[in-house]
Amino acid sequence: MWHYEPPLDDMRFIIEEVLDAPGSWSQCPDFSEVDAATAREVLEQAGRFAAQVLAPTNASGDLHGCRLENGEVRTPPGYREAYRVFVEGGWPALACDADDGGQGLPKLLDAALYEMLLSANHAWSMYPGLLHGAYRTLKGHAAPELRERYLPRIVNGEWLAAMALTEPQAGSDLGLVRTSAHPQDDGTLRVHGTKIFISGGDHDLTENLVHLVLCRLPDAPAGTRGLSLALVPKHLPDGTRNAMRCEGLERKMGIHGSATCVMHYDGATGWLIGEPNRGLAAMFLMMNAARLHVGLQGLGHAEMASQNAARYARERLQMRAARRPDGMPPAPADPIAWHPAMRRTLLGLTALSQGLRIIAYWCAMQLDEADHHQDQARREQAARFAALLTPVVKAFLTHHGFHGASAALQVWGGYGYVHEYGIEQCVRDARIAMIYEGTNEIQAIDLVMRKTIGDGGAGLNELLDALARDIGPCATDPDLSLHATAFERHCDAARNTIVKLMGSPNDDPEWPLRVADDFLMGIGYTLLAWAWARLALAARNSHGAASARRLESARFGAEWLLPDGERFWQRAANRDARLPAAPD
Ligand SMILES: Cc1cc2nc3c(=O)[nH]c(=O)nc-3n(C[C@H](O)[C@H](O)[C@H](O)COP(=O)(O)OP(=O)(O)OC[C@H]3O[C@@H](n4cnc5c(N)ncnc54)[C@H](O)[C@@H]3O)c2cc1C
């Protein structure tokens, strides 16, 4: 049956041995009290909550979904109780600063926490998922009295937050947002407009919630340069209900337990966050935090699909295997896990989960070092790396979350297509992550246009240099040299494509946009090549059966999965492949 077993050993190995996070924390004065033992304790407790409290609400949440009753949103059975346990455990405050009542722990541990929550129940995890981004946005941009009123209650999870950007005519193009905000004599704003697709726009997990609403002040310039950000709470400070309501819930393919709301603001009272017309800049912190969070959804699904498929394949007996493990007596039928086709799928899922986890955690470590490292040059470099990694983590991990889940479904055969086995829900839930929080196509455009062509490729080349240095020892170790070769192939392809992108001919300005998706996927595979090399290096330096399995997994990834990445580079580098006009 569908079941979640937190992969604590793998997580610990990656945090301690592969990425040496404790070494990084020792360079960050704010984390002077955090060490490997703290991390283990956090992982164990988080794993217990995810597996024992949250996972049991996953299938029933999918079945019951959310309901709109007399204008109020009701979450599925068990969601409120799970949230109460989450708050009592102090989990909302994990990575918030101690000055604000948080635990001041690294974002890396918050990422590990969310990987587990998202594996256990993606839909539920959407509610607290925006908490950290909202915290950072308010802390960075809100006026002192707003910070005082809202931050402590967001930090302790008493109130939750929603991000209200999308409107019917304004999806990827937020420059088309029309929601208006009119300044009042008392310093407040009156907000009018309709937002759609707002996750957790209303719910019954907390009494109050705070919307961060993208809107336009009177006479604002058109486009994104005229966007402002308003804080609009469900209940006003005097306890009265604000003039905002959920007008409907979307019926959707997956994440049924997450309330996707049509929100109407009918002269709702709000307060400006940050400068007028600088709303996107203020929102930036929230959106970046949310993008890492969405990438973790991809990882959570890949892990869940992987471990459940492996369990099923060990139990399901069909046909005799061409080669049986030594010493096994003949049997009429063998576990499907012994058949090479299924073995490839299972090994691929395991290797992917490991590789994606290394990439996501490393990105979280860059965010930690960008904020907390004692050396300013490292802080600045970590910020540059995090900016480059964010769109890749969002798009590449969610791509593999969905496609990995779909590949896993095949392991169940016909049962996979049937609701009660769980993988069908996993595939449905995983699909949205490729769409929201900036579609994967928009992430690719951000990576190519702004973050690669925008700085002449300097940042990406710097990142590739750092990755190459990092796995340098693979080249001189005969057992690991295949990793060095595989990484080099991807790295050379990346550098050549960057050069070509920079020389993009003026007569074909569409070219970088045409190949942006391939470029992002190619960079993702380059990161995977690095991640498996890193995994192999760490496994080589430790002992035991688990290390042997990790070495084998890294090798499988390099030999069997990295060739998939090469087709992306072939397309990305082919300037002559034109796209015909869209069909009439
Ligand atoms: C379940 C769910 C939850 C959501 N939660 C929230 C939320 O909490 N808050 C919020 O504000 N929004 C939320 N959204 C909205 C989500 O972020 C948008 O759906 C998304 O940004 C895409 O906008 P759109 O749907 O209007 O698609 P469009 O922008 O119309 O795009 C349609 C297609 O065209 C592509 N496209 C568009 N422009 C380009 C381009 N220039 N180049 C290449 N391709 C392009 C897109 O990638 C996409 O594939 C949610 C949506 C869903 C379904």
The ligand as an ORCA input file, in Angstrom:
! r2SCAN-3c Opt
* xyz 0 1
  C      -3.651     24.971     -8.649
  C      -3.111     26.336     -8.918
  C      -2.629     27.100     -7.870
  C      -2.165     28.391     -8.103
  N      -1.769     29.171     -7.045
  C      -1.539     30.497     -7.251
  C      -1.349     31.392     -6.155
  O      -1.319     30.978     -4.990
  N      -1.194     32.708     -6.405
  C      -1.219     33.215     -7.683
  O      -1.096     34.424     -7.842
  N      -1.372     32.387     -8.768
  C      -1.537     31.054     -8.573
  N      -1.735     30.216     -9.645
  C      -1.674     30.756    -10.985
  C      -0.437     30.311    -11.748
  O       0.708     30.911    -11.219
  C      -0.666     30.628    -13.232
  O      -1.599     29.688    -13.703
  C       0.597     30.584    -14.030
  O       1.412     31.660    -13.680
  C       0.348     30.631    -15.536
  O      -0.575     31.637    -15.888
  P      -1.816     31.261    -16.823
  O      -2.489     30.099    -16.223
  O      -2.626     32.490    -17.050
  O      -1.181     30.784    -18.186
  P      -0.672     31.735    -19.374
  O       0.183     32.813    -18.841
  O      -1.827     32.100    -20.212
  O       0.264     30.736    -20.176
  C      -0.250     29.680    -20.992
  C       0.941     28.931    -21.605
  O       1.712     29.848    -22.409
  C       3.041     29.849    -21.987
  N       3.592     31.195    -22.139
  C       3.065     32.368    -21.745
  N       3.882     33.378    -22.073
  C       4.970     32.825    -22.665
  C       6.180     33.332    -23.217
  N       6.471     34.636    -23.230
  N       7.055     32.456    -23.755
  C       6.814     31.124    -23.729
  N       5.679     30.590    -23.247
  C       4.780     31.427    -22.711
  C       3.035     29.408    -20.532
  O       4.275     28.852    -20.142
  C       1.896     28.398    -20.529
  O       2.402     27.149    -20.914
  C      -2.155     28.909     -9.428
  C      -2.618     28.116    -10.488
  C      -3.112     26.862    -10.250
  C      -3.658     26.065    -11.401
*
